[in-house]
Amino acid sequence: MSTIVGRPVSSSWRNFFLVAALYDLILGAVFVVAGEPILTAIGMTLPPHIAYIQLAAVFIFVQGLSYWFVYRDPFANLGIVRVGVAYKAAYSGLALYYLVIGQLPSVFFLPWAVVDLFFLIGFVMFLQLAARR
């Protein structure tokens, strides 16, 4: 167990939030730097300006930064975990919606939605644990 501000947190939960942080930090950074070539490689029509890709990618990067704060002190950052639930539910839900109606721009987006669904479940489980303490 590890403690930063007095409440013990298991190393498995801290590692979970570290993985969540690195996942979004890396994903966001990759799309800031190489979003246009990636979308071109999968055959997607590019938006009228690269800023559309980069603005979304920076948001993902900042989400990763926020999960880094949770990794450092999970119980002190429960608000960030709650926002993470909304963020992960929004992306997974929207991707599923477009898949169901047959308008998902590319199956390339499905693995990210599945990964976000797993993070969503983990975030909810952690919030339930925190509520019991």
N, C-alpha and C positions, 0 to 999 in steps of 0.2 A: 504494500500500500504506500501511497505517496500523499503527502499533505503540503499544500502551499499556504493556505490561510486557516488552518486549524481543523478542517473537516477532511477526514481520510477519503481518498478516492482510489479504487483499485487500479492497478497498472493496466489492466485490460481496457477499462473505460478511457483512461488517458491515451492509450495506444489507438483506440477507436477514433477519438477526436483528432489525434495526430494524422491518421490516415485520411480522415475527412478533410483536414486542412490541406495536406499535401495534394490530395486529389484535385481540389478546386484551384489551389494555387498553380499547379502545373497545367491543368486544363486551360485555365484563364490565360496564363502566360503564353502557352503554345498558340492559342487562337489570336492573341494580340500580335504575335510575331508572324505566324504562318496561316492565319485563318483563310485568307484569300486563296492560296495554293491548295489548301486542304479541301475547301468547298469546290474548287475547280476540278480537283482530282476525283471527287465523287459525283461529278456531273451536275452540280447544282447551279442554278442561275445566280449570279452574283448580284448583290444589291447595288444601287447606283453609286455608292461611295463606300470605301473600305471602313469608314468610321462606323457604319452600322454594325459590322462584325466586331470591331475593336471595342465599341462601347458596351456591347453585351459581354465580351470577353473580360473586360476590366471589372464588370460587375461580378462575374464568376470569381475572378482573382480576389476581389475584396471579400467575398463570402468566405473564401479560403483563409484569408487573413483573420476574419472573425472567428473561424473555428480554431485557429491557432491560439486565440485568447482563451477559448473554452478548454483546449488541451492544457494550457498552463494552469487554469483554475476553473474546473468545471462547475462547481457549486456557486461560485461568484458570478458566473456568466450564463445563468439559466435563461435570461432574456434572449441571448443570442441563440441558444438552443431552440427556443420557441420560434424565433424568426426563421431558423434553419428548417423547422418542421414546415412552416408556410412555404418557404422557398422550394424545398424538395417536393412537397405535395403539388405546388403549382407547376413545376416543370414536368414531373411524372404524369400528372393529370392532364396537362395540355398535350403532351406527346401522345398519351393513350387516346385522348379525344380525337386528335387528327388521324391517328391510326385507324380507329373505329369508323370514322366517316370517309376513310380512303384518301385523305389529303395530306398525310405526313410527307413533307418534302423529300425525305430520304430515310431509308431504314438505318442509315448511319446514326440517327438520333435515338434509336431504340436502346442500344446498350447503355447510353448515358442515363436514360429514363429508368432502366432497371437498376443501375447502380444507385441512382438517387432514391429509388424506392427502398432499397436496403438501408441507406443512410437514414431515411425518414423513419423507418421502423426502429432503428437503433436510437435515434434522437428521442422518440416517444418512450421507448423503454427506459432511457436514462431519466427523462422527466418523471416517469412513474416512480423510479427509485428515489429520486430527489424529494418527491412529495411524501414519501414514507419516512424520511429522516427528519 
